[in-house]
Amino acid sequence: MRVLAIDDSRTIRDMVRLTLEREGIETAVAEDGIHGIEVLDSLDPRPDAILTDVNMPRLDGFGFINRVRERSEYAGIPILVLTTESARELKLKARAAGATGWIVKPFDPARLVGALRTVTGLT
Amino acid sequence: MDPMDAIRATFFEECAELLESLEGGLLALQSGTQTPDTVDAVFRAVHSIKGGAGAFNLSTLVAYAHEFETTLDALRSGRLTASAEVVGTLLRASDVLGDLVNSACLGEDVDVPDTSELKAVAGSAEATPGKEDDSDFNPVMLNFGLDPIPDDDIDLAPTPIEIETVPVSTSTAAPHSAVGKRIWRVTFEPLPELLVSGNEPLFLFRALEVLGRMSVEALDSDLASLSDMDVSVPRLRWSIRLEPTATDLTETEIESVFEFADDICVLTISQIKDEDENAPSPQAEAVPGQVSPAVVEPPKMTIKETADTAPPPAAPKPDVSVQPTPIGTAAPQAQTSAPATIRVDLNRVDRLVNLVGELVISQSMLAQGMTRAGLDQHSEAVATLDELQQLTRDMQDSVMSIRAQPVKSLFQRMTRIVREAGQATGKDVRLVTEGEGTEIDKTVVERLADPLTHMIRNSIDHGLEAPDERNAAGKSPGGVVRLSARQQSDRVVIEVSDDGRGINRAKVLERAIARGLVPEGKTLDTTEIDRLLFLPGFSTAQTVSALSGRGVGMDVVQRAIRDLNGTIAISSVEGKGTSISISLPLTLAILDGMIVRSSRQRMVIPLSAIVETQTYAAARIETLGPNQSVVRLHERFVPIVDLAGSMGFARQPTDDLVEDDTALLFVQPDESGTFALRVDAIEAQRQVVIKGLGENFGHIPCVSAATILGDGQVALIVDPGGIAEMAGLNRQNPTLQTPELAVQ
């Protein structure tokens, strides 16, 4: 499985990468929404799933999802939102933006990997 | 290093950056120089600290950051206005947050600091409800083991998922009681939003399949004819029969597979008895509330072992193929679009710096070799060597610039010092910074923090007057401390100045006399009195251990600056203020030096310390007793110190000593005064690569480092300040350089 993880915190990026790579999931990272689009466009073939933070400079997670969902070449790509808030409102916003699901930070590694496996159908 | 330790280190590194950006943002708010993004950036900084802290189970930090974030959220949403009072509170909170980060870094256990002030500020904004449900941030310690996952670490907010609890026969009511396997029946009907969200029914089924053996039936009664089909509207429903591997499989476990689809599908989960199997999908029509019940048709398509099967033909998504292709080839491409900065391990940069240093040495050895070989100055080889020299110099500059860092972060740290010192002394102080973009070696930046802190504290403590005293003097009640940086050729000058009362020279002299630093009845000029401040023993705080405390001696500051090959100077106008300026080399790796010979030893004197040179023969020398002589420098006399002699080298009868070559280097290592170093000859002036002596040698008072000269020989780099101390110029004879004494 190949995943693109976007978070403006280096700590979280490193942690996600470590978590995923331990499970043999190849991970590309980006620092904000704009960078995320750039990295996404550079990945060939496209990643199997995307993880994105919400609060980021330049382009936030929702803005990122909106842009990805506008592009036919990324149709159906599962996008999980990494968020520290679990408030229902935030989930609804994520849903409205076109997110596939959400993971609450601090994330449980097994839960994160499990969620990725579920949404991608890959092991 | 354990990868988690590395991430932990990253976290604290990142915290430092975030705290800096937090403080920078708050200061911008305070001064009204904020941009539209400032509040967001400030919020994000605290938010990120909280996020990372949560992952490391730093609960105190999380708790405080949470309160802080709540207040900032009020600011961000416009419920709270950034008044001076509010920003003041936030600045104090950022100090506390910084302290908590430090404590967490050191592994100290601290209580959650008082958050009442933050709460009060946030509370005043609570006209509208704040962040919804914001108290559920429960840190989860990262656990990469196989421990069971607690269910409550993720918010499974109960919601529109409606689960039909199907009455089961009494024999199956108690989950663990029955013998034999229990069969589950799950019906699943996606709503249109499900497809847009990137949730794929097939994958959900695969995830479900992990729980046991299953068979899936697609119910296609609603399927439109091909010509009428709208691919964005799901028409299929599925009925799944699941025979769990684990006998105690619960409904919640099945439900969790559909977690992300909870509000965008109609789901039913029920338990059936084995014998019910022949009545397919009894619950298929139980589509509570949301979709009109459909008539259950007999299954027309059955998909078994879904993992090996293509998606249902009608799954109306054009491009859901997911290719499990290795990411390896793509990674480099991702790299190219990365932002214009990269993070590099400092060790790698240092290695590069060292290698370039070696290159400089080899090159100068090559140059010497070529000269000895008698190559024609116009030969091609010499021309090429010139080119090489130019390239090496450029390369050296480029490498040094990698280590260079703007002083901004350092200056920002000082805002807190000013704030705290102002509070502690009850003085109203404003810090003005200039030239924050000036760059200097990273190590220098780091090692400047302590001296600058002390200088600023001194300025506020001793320099600035209390508000009423300022009023009486016709000044504005608020004092100003100015911190500036600028580059002057190959040095950086950092200045701390205040608009306070200036140095009270009469008092300084009185104190110096009281401490026995100056003989009674001595008159000194203003510069000399100012220099007394740098004498060890002048300040009340005499020990180095007081470095982090208040009122540390300026001698300690001077020592720190000298260790950086820097010089320090002070100037003051009584009633107007005091200014202390530090001049530092751009780098600690290269030194402009004068190569001299003294008693057969070749040594390097830092050019920055040399004010003037004279040939010994031309100098006006006076003898003072058998061992001491002084030389006239302009209008005054300064002591002469023999370089090799002062360092303990025996004076050797030398063949190559040429009287005419003997020279005097007037050096002024710092404010403690000028003296003349006698050397046998001045050989050259050039850049040398600084090499540490290694720890085996310990601290040698008058040697700061060593270098390798062009001929491969090692030469010591002399610390003129240390020589002055060794020769006892400062301590025992602080007034030696005064004209009165010298002329007598």
Interface residues (C-beta under 8 A of the other chain):
Chain A: M1 R2 D8 S9 R10 T11 I12 D14 M15 L18 T19 R22 E26 T27 A28 E31 H35 E38 V39 D41 S42 L43 D44 P45 P47 D48 N55 M56 P57 R69 S72 E73 A75 G76 I77 P78 I79 L80 T84 E85 S86 A87 R88 E89 K91 R95 G98 A99 T100 G101 W102 I103 V104 K105 P106 F107 D108 P109 A110 R111 A115 R117 T118 V119 T120 G121 L122
Chain B: P3 M4 A6 I7 T10 F11 E13 E14 D37 D40 A41 F43 R44 H47 S48 K50 G51 G52 G54 A55 K131 E132 D133 D134 D136 F137 P139 V140 L142 N143 F144 L146 I149 D153 I154 D155 A157 T159 E193 L195 V196 S197 G198 N199 E200 L202 F203 L204 R206 A207 V257 E259 F260 D263 I264 K317 P318 D319 V320 V322 Q323 P324 T325 P326 I327 G328 T329 A330 A331 Q333 A334 T336 S337 A338 P339
